[in-house]
Amino acid sequence: MADHQEASVTLPSDPASVFAARKYVSDVLVEWGLPSDAEVADTVRLIVSELATNAVQHTFGQSPTFTVDIALAREELLCIGVTDSHPRFPKRLPAAVQQDNGRGMVIVRWLTAEYGGSLSVRPTREGGKTVAIELPWTAPARSATAAGRQEP
């Protein structure tokens, strides 16, 4: 495996794109060696869903697209960022118990911390923002047989 791998997809800011973003990230992670049934894969899918949902719902039509970037550095660190062109940074919203939304960033922050990762929000040169997570890479090492070679 290369020291650094990257993948990226740009999608329209439409609710249907949340599923597309989650599927894209899931497919890339499987390609990079993370089994789709791994617990951390479920966590990453949930984080991507929350970040993509925020990019669609909270940009108020001012970001026609959003981009999901994925990078794996030295098989040690998984980085995922969701970038949109809206300048407002995410805020923690008060969420009533019966309210269906307002908890996305709290969930992302908690899940990221639970896996020993970090969360950041940074402005882009174009005036938007990227919400990014970094997680330790936990894919199991592939055996020679799994890599397609026969063991003696």
Residue pairs with C-beta under 8 A, 6 or more apart in sequence:
1 32
1 33
1 75
3 73
3 74
4 71
4 72
4 73
4 74
5 32
5 71
5 72
6 69
6 70
6 71
6 72
7 24
7 28
7 69
7 70
7 71
8 67
8 68
8 69
8 70
9 20
9 21
9 24
9 67
9 68
10 65
10 66
10 67
10 68
11 17
11 20
11 21
11 52
11 65
11 66
11 67
11 68
12 64
12 65
13 55
13 56
13 59
13 61
13 63
13 64
13 65
13 66
13 84
14 56
15 56
17 52
17 56
17 66
18 49
18 52
18 53
18 56
21 48
21 49
21 52
21 66
21 68
21 82
22 45
22 48
22 49
22 52
24 68
25 44
25 45
25 48
25 68
25 70
25 80
26 36
26 41
26 44
26 45
28 70
29 36
29 41
29 44
29 70
29 78
29 139
30 36
30 41
32 72
32 139
33 139
33 140
33 142
34 40
34 41
34 138
34 139
35 41
35 139
35 140
38 138
38 139
40 115
40 135
40 138
43 111
43 114
43 115
44 78
44 80
44 135
46 107
46 111
47 80
47 107
47 108
47 111
47 112
47 133
48 68
48 80
48 82
50 104
50 105
50 107
50 108
51 68
51 80
51 82
51 104
51 108
51 131
51 133
52 66
52 68
52 82
53 104
54 82
54 90
54 104
54 105
54 131
55 63
55 66
55 82
55 83
55 84
56 66
57 101
58 86
58 88
58 90
59 66
59 84
59 85
59 86
60 86
62 85
62 86
63 84
63 85
63 86
63 128
64 85
65 84
65 85
66 82
66 83
66 84
67 82
67 83
67 84
68 80
68 81
68 82
69 79
69 80
69 81
69 82
69 83
69 130
70 78
70 79
70 80
71 78
71 79
71 80
72 78
72 79
72 137
73 79
75 137
75 139
76 136
76 137
77 134
77 135
77 136
77 137
78 134
78 135
78 136
78 137
79 132
79 133
79 134
80 132
80 133
80 135
81 130
81 131
81 132
81 133
82 130
82 131
82 132
83 124
83 128
83 129
83 130
83 131
84 128
84 129
85 124
85 126
85 127
85 128
86 128
86 129
87 123
87 127
87 128
87 129
88 129
89 121
89 129
90 104
90 105
90 121
90 131
91 105
92 105
92 106
93 101
93 102
94 102
95 101
95 102
95 103
95 106
108 119
108 131
108 133
109 119
112 118
112 119
112 133
112 135
113 119
115 135
115 136
115 138
116 135
116 136
117 133
117 134
117 135
117 136
118 133
118 134
119 131
119 132
119 133
120 131
120 132
120 133
120 134
121 129
121 130
121 131
121 132
122 129
122 130
122 132
123 129
124 130
143 151
144 150
144 151
145 151
